[in-house]
Amino acid sequence: MKKTYIIGTSGHSRVVLDILEKRGQDIAGFLDEDEATHDTMINNYPVIGYVSKLKELEASVIIAISHNPTRRKIFNQLSSYNVQLINAIHPDTTINSHVDLGTGNLIAAGAVINSNSVIGDNVIINTGATVDYESRIEDHVHISPGVNLGGNVTVKEGAHIGIGASVLPGVTIGENVTVGAGAVVINNLEANAVYAGVPAEKVRDIN
Ligand SMILES: CC(C)(COP(=O)(O)OP(=O)(O)OC[C@H]1O[C@@H](n2cnc3c(N)ncnc32)[C@H](O)[C@@H]1OP(=O)(O)O)[C@@H](O)C(=O)NCCC(=O)NCCS
């Protein structure tokens, strides 16, 4: 089995570590672009160095960074390396057998993904979030803890749905949108903006 490296050292990376331990992965340790973290230990595993360390290695990797633009940047950096992105799927999830799941994804404890949904690459479906039938979650999306998506929802690339938000069936969330915590999204949301409230309304544009 190839050794597995976790990219990122925040609290989120510890959630990923726990999943990999539960899945019996052979974990080498962490990588991080912040030099101050190097040579420290996280829950008994070393922070080994920069992400570029992976250039020299054939390894399994998961990017454990919740900030979508940073996670996307590292995903693109890894595309020229000889590494294998893996999914980190907590054992206590319910994923319908007709779900099409990409790679480099985190599916945290208690998440439910219902039938015929499609999940891209480098996605986070966080703790206790639900994705109902025939939904489409594109690359680099973060569905936060406790979010509920109705059936036939589309979440476009790079969008972030905040903690506890609900999205009505059939709605499309545009690219790079942020939905505020606790929002209820009843209409399609245009790309590159922040929305919040019940029902969700635009707070500001994102440049
Ligand atoms: C919506 C959000 C992105 C706005 O952040 P921001 O752009 O920094 O905006 P501000 O905090 O300056 O707030 C702007 C306005 O929106 C309101 N607002 C902020 N968050 C809100 C929310 N979740 N619901 C309703 N209104 C909200 C503020 O009260 C403020 O209103 P005002 O202009 O009348 O004073 C942020 O508050 C949020 O909810 N982020 C989600 C965080 C999250 O779930 N993280 C998951 C980690 S796992």
The ligand as a Gaussian input file, in Angstrom:
#p B3LYP/6-31G(d) Opt

LIG

0 1
 C      -22.720000      35.046000       4.754000
 C      -21.265000      35.227000       5.080000
 C      -20.367000      34.554000       4.041000
 C      -21.039000      36.748000       5.075000
 O      -19.742000      37.049000       5.418000
 P      -19.153000      38.497000       5.032000
 O      -19.140000      38.656000       3.561000
 O      -17.865000      38.642000       5.801000
 O      -20.250000      39.507000       5.504000
 P      -20.482000      40.277000       6.898000
 O      -20.140000      39.415000       8.073000
 O      -19.814000      41.592000       6.771000
 O      -22.063000      40.468000       6.847000
 C      -22.706000      41.191000       5.828000
 C      -24.184000      41.295000       6.187000
 O      -24.774000      39.977000       6.093000
 C      -25.332000      39.594000       7.357000
 N      -25.047000      38.175000       7.536000
 C      -23.843000      37.589000       7.654000
 N      -23.962000      36.268000       7.740000
 C      -25.281000      36.005000       7.704000
 C      -26.015000      34.819000       7.748000
 N      -25.413000      33.624000       7.844000
 N      -27.357000      34.891000       7.670000
 C      -27.988000      36.102000       7.578000
 N      -27.319000      37.268000       7.489000
 C      -25.983000      37.223000       7.563000
 C      -24.631000      40.469000       8.391000
 O      -25.426000      40.642000       9.535000
 C      -24.441000      41.760000       7.602000
 O      -25.653000      42.455000       7.571000
 P      -25.708000      44.078000       7.596000
 O      -24.984000      44.528000       6.353000
 O      -27.167000      44.379000       7.608000
 O      -24.985000      44.480000       8.846000
 C      -20.872000      34.627000       6.475000
 O      -21.409000      35.386000       7.549000
 C      -21.330000      33.187000       6.614000
 O      -22.456000      32.866000       7.020000
 N      -20.389000      32.272000       6.275000
 C      -20.587000      30.867000       6.352000
 C      -19.569000      30.270000       7.321000
 C      -19.674000      28.783000       7.372000
 O      -20.730000      28.199000       7.376000
 N      -18.518000      28.150000       7.405000
 C      -18.451000      26.706000       7.384000
 C      -17.206000      26.205000       7.987000
 S      -17.223000      24.446000       8.053000

